[in-house]
Amino acid sequence: MAREIWKWLGIPLIMIAIAAVIVIYSVNNPTDSIVARMLTYERVFRVIREHMGLLLVSMTGAIIVGVAGGIMLSRPSLYRIGRVMETFVNIGQTVPSLAVLALFYTILGLGFNVAVFALFLYSILPILRNTFAGIDGVEHNIIEAARGMGMRPLRILTKIELPIAFPIIVAGIRTAIVINVGAATLATFIGGGGLGDLIVTGLSVHRDMIIVNGAVIAAVTAILLDYLIGKVEERVVRWA
Amino acid sequence: MIKLEGLSKVFPGHNIPAVKDLNLEINEGDVCVLVGPSGCGKTTTMKMINRLYEPTGGKIYIRGEDALQMNPIKLRLDIGYVIQEIGLFPHMTIEENIATVPNEKQWPKDETKQKVSEVMTLVGLDPKVFKDRYPSALSGGQRQRVGVARAMVSDPPIMLMDEPFGAVDPITRARLQNEFLRIQERMGKTIVFVTHDIDEAIKMSDTIAVMREGELVQHATPSDLLSAPADEFVSNLVGRNRSIKRLHLIRINEILDEVDRAKPASEDAKIGEVEKQIEESDIRSVIVVDKDNKLKGVIGVSDLKRKSGEVAGDYCQDVTDTITSDATLNDALSVMLECGEGYVAVVNEDDQYEGTITLGDLLNVVKEEG
């Protein structure tokens, strides 16, 4: 059991340690008084908290809406719309995240909520597409066997389609999270806070040390979340 | 048991009906095989029986009840269903797969477990070994068995099988067919079986329904179909070598008593006596058994010269392949051709010798029946 836990936590702990070492070193050995003023524990914790807030709220919404939407579009009555949606999502994803934020800034103004909303919309796309594609990809004869044995449509969805599509849905969520962590660094431009604060501040005062702190924490967050979800998925999907 | 009356199906967007005005009656406990070229409507007909396809015309009666008035879910729960390529659920263990219908019917957990275990044993899968495996860890033949087990677990009176033995090699298929017939003999289910393989149809069926372009061409027992095909289409489907196809219809145990059963030699018999026996035998060989009547091997003329010793056991060599008495004569012929011998030894499950079938015996059968 203990070994199992270490196998799970080994990589995350190393990642966190690396980020912590960089932060502690930078705060204790600032290159000059500007860095000392701009880079404090208090500020680092605040931007991490803000970043996690952006991430958590927008991802929760995106997972709920994306998965539910994908399921709905995969039903026979909406299936045609689903196929069209796939194309639109692909086009939608070519729009840069900065442009999405800028767009919502012009419509809704500044603040945390606007940033969350923009990130939410942007993260729905891969989840929606993968949920639809995952369910659509379940082999026809499997569904037919289930129907032929007398399973009701709702039971087929919950017992057959969703479990088989699960790895693909999770892949969509992982993609969305990685994109989201990166895109959330841009929230600072519309007053959304987050790790982008450190990066933008660092850029404006020409102090690389501050930029590096923001960038490293963002990168570690992305890798960590992706890794953990991957591990959970491995645990759940035993049949592949 | 199942009665189809003027059944028709026109798929939306098609002018030509997939099935038109089909009348067919299947008696309780019979295996009715729907056979015909692809696109003849046999699968469509089968899927209308459990209403995966809604008929566009006609009636379906199951035990006198109008199936089209019944709740389709209830209807399907009481009809076993095995499809092409089996359609096992890849994310469920074998046990969970087989328990599908009991779970839908909300049987108590331990009753389900018990029944799954029983039915796995019935189809020849050891529950201890296989129940926790996933379908991806099974061979083609094992998956077919799971497919059949899944359809049988709730003991439905009717089973629909769409090319259930399609996706395996011919040898495995023959074995699965024989096992299935043995199970069916005990269970006596009413079965609608779809195949495009006329040999399989002849072997498996009590009655055969030949279909072409959505219409029923002939519905008859295999024997009648072979001796009196309704038209050229049927006789072409059955093929030219009809008398050989008759071999599918006869099981070894039906003729084993009639054939001139050459006595086996015991392994400690004097070689002189055995030599005489070989001389007299029309296959120029003698089967050797041990004192429990278990098959030891065979001695041919050439073995007498090649080896030396005093008793039969010293001369005998292994037989290449054997057959059980519930196999068909056609299976026996296959084994003979594969081994390149003019005979095959028949043994029971414990490897005890029961007799020998020779090529000559098969010729006699074909002559008499044809």
Contacts between the chains, C-beta under 8 A, distances in Angstrom:
chain1	res1	chain2	res2	distance
A	139	B	87	7.6
A	141	B	83	5.9
A	141	B	84	6.8
A	141	B	85	5.1
A	141	B	86	7.8
A	141	B	87	4.2
A	142	B	87	5.1
A	142	B	88	7.8
A	142	B	89	6.2
A	142	B	90	7.5
A	144	B	52	6.8
A	144	B	83	6.2
A	144	B	87	6.3
A	145	B	81	6.9
A	145	B	83	5.4
A	145	B	86	7.5
A	145	B	87	3.1
A	145	B	88	7.6
A	145	B	89	7.7
A	146	B	87	7.8
A	146	B	89	7.5
A	146	B	100	7.5
A	147	B	52	6.1
A	147	B	76	7.5
A	148	B	47	7.8
A	148	B	50	5.8
A	148	B	52	5.7
A	148	B	76	6.2
A	148	B	81	3.9
A	148	B	83	6.6
A	148	B	160	7.5
A	149	B	76	6.3
A	149	B	77	7.4
A	149	B	81	5.4
A	149	B	100	5.6
A	149	B	101	5.5
A	149	B	104	7.1
A	149	B	150	7.5
A	149	B	151	7.8
A	150	B	73	5.2
A	150	B	74	7.4
A	150	B	75	7.6
A	150	B	76	3.4
A	150	B	77	3.7
A	150	B	78	7.9
A	150	B	79	8.0
A	150	B	101	6.7
A	150	B	104	5.7
A	151	B	100	7.3
A	151	B	104	5.9
A	152	B	73	5.9
A	152	B	104	8.0
A	155	B	104	7.0
A	160	B	89	6.1
A	163	B	91	4.7
A	164	B	89	7.6
A	164	B	90	6.6
A	164	B	91	5.4
A	166	B	91	7.9
A	237	B	91	7.6
A	238	B	134	7.5
A	239	B	90	5.8
A	239	B	91	4.7
A	239	B	92	7.5
A	239	B	134	4.4
A	239	B	136	6.9
A	240	B	90	7.9
A	240	B	136	7.8
